[in-house]
Amino acid sequence: MHHRIVIPLALACFVASSAGAQVPGLPGGVGLPDVTKMGIPNVAGVLGYCVKNRLLSGGSANSVLNGLKGKSGVTSSPQYRSGEAGNIITGSGSPVAINSLPAQLKSQACNAVLRHGTSLL
């Protein structure tokens, strides 16, 4: 009887931990993705999304956005368009949609992308 309880519980723990694998970070599998693995086109697109949705103020974000958009091939990239739709692409797992994050993490994600974008200029 003890084994019947342990096996389903172990399976439930595995499924729960696998579900949160896309967005590692805080307890429960919800947190910020590793934005340092984002490419320039996706960073530019996400910054545009963040400014448009007022998750970042326009000043420094627009400056970084314009600098990144000035690089060759950025705005024609599918990753740029995905970023404009609010999807963070890190290359590990599925894209993370900013609008799927808890409210308090949306602006944190945008700020993290802005810091990373600044480092790419």
C-alpha positions in Angstrom: 0.0 0.0 0.0 2.9 2.4 0.8 4.2 1.9 -2.8 0.9 2.8 -4.4 1.1 6.2 -2.7 4.7 6.9 -3.4 4.7 6.1 -7.1 1.8 8.5 -8.0 3.2 11.1 -5.7 6.6 10.8 -7.4 5.0 11.0 -10.8 3.0 14.1 -9.8 6.2 15.8 -8.6 7.9 15.0 -11.9 5.0 16.4 -13.9 4.8 19.5 -11.8 8.5 20.2 -12.1 8.4 19.6 -15.8 5.6 22.0 -16.3 7.6 24.9 -14.8 10.7 24.1 -16.8 10.0 26.9 -19.4 10.1 29.6 -16.8 12.7 28.8 -14.1 13.2 31.1 -11.1 10.8 31.5 -8.3 9.2 28.7 -6.3 6.4 26.9 -8.3 8.3 27.3 -11.6 7.3 30.9 -12.2 10.0 33.4 -12.6 12.1 35.3 -15.2 13.7 33.5 -18.2 17.4 33.9 -18.7 17.3 37.0 -21.0 21.0 37.0 -21.5 20.6 34.2 -24.0 18.2 36.4 -26.2 19.4 37.5 -29.6 19.5 41.1 -30.7 16.4 40.9 -32.9 14.3 39.4 -30.1 15.6 41.9 -27.6 14.6 44.8 -29.9 11.2 43.3 -30.5 10.5 42.7 -26.8 11.6 46.3 -26.0 9.1 47.6 -28.5 6.4 45.4 -26.9 7.4 46.7 -23.4 7.3 50.3 -24.4 4.0 49.9 -26.4 2.4 48.2 -23.4 3.8 50.8 -20.9 5.9 48.2 -19.0 8.9 50.5 -19.6 9.1 54.2 -19.8 10.1 55.5 -23.3 13.3 57.4 -22.6 16.2 55.0 -22.2 14.2 52.1 -23.6 13.6 53.9 -26.9 17.3 54.8 -27.1 18.3 51.2 -26.7 15.5 50.0 -29.0 16.6 52.5 -31.8 20.2 51.4 -31.4 19.4 47.8 -31.7 17.0 48.3 -34.6 19.8 50.1 -36.5 21.8 46.9 -36.7 21.6 45.0 -39.9 18.8 42.5 -40.4 17.2 43.1 -37.0 13.7 44.3 -38.0 13.4 41.7 -40.8 14.0 38.8 -38.4 11.2 36.4 -37.3 12.6 36.7 -33.8 12.0 40.5 -33.9 8.4 40.0 -34.9 8.0 37.4 -32.1 9.4 39.9 -29.6 7.0 42.5 -30.8 4.2 40.1 -29.9 5.7 39.9 -26.4 7.6 36.6 -26.7 11.0 36.1 -25.1 13.1 33.6 -27.0 16.1 32.3 -25.1 16.9 29.2 -27.1 16.1 26.9 -24.3 12.6 25.6 -24.4 9.5 27.3 -25.7 9.3 31.1 -25.9 8.0 32.8 -22.8 5.0 35.1 -23.4 5.3 38.2 -21.2 1.6 38.4 -20.9 1.6 35.0 -19.3 3.8 36.1 -16.4 2.4 37.3 -13.1 1.8 41.1 -13.1 4.7 41.9 -10.8 7.1 40.0 -13.1 6.1 41.6 -16.4 7.9 44.9 -15.7 10.8 43.0 -14.1 11.2 41.0 -17.4 11.1 44.1 -19.5 13.7 45.8 -17.2 16.0 42.7 -17.5 15.6 42.8 -21.3 16.5 46.5 -21.3 19.6 45.8 -19.3 20.6 43.0 -21.7 19.8 45.2 -24.7 22.1 48.0 -23.3 24.9 45.5 -23.1 24.4 44.6 -26.8 24.9 48.1 -28.1 
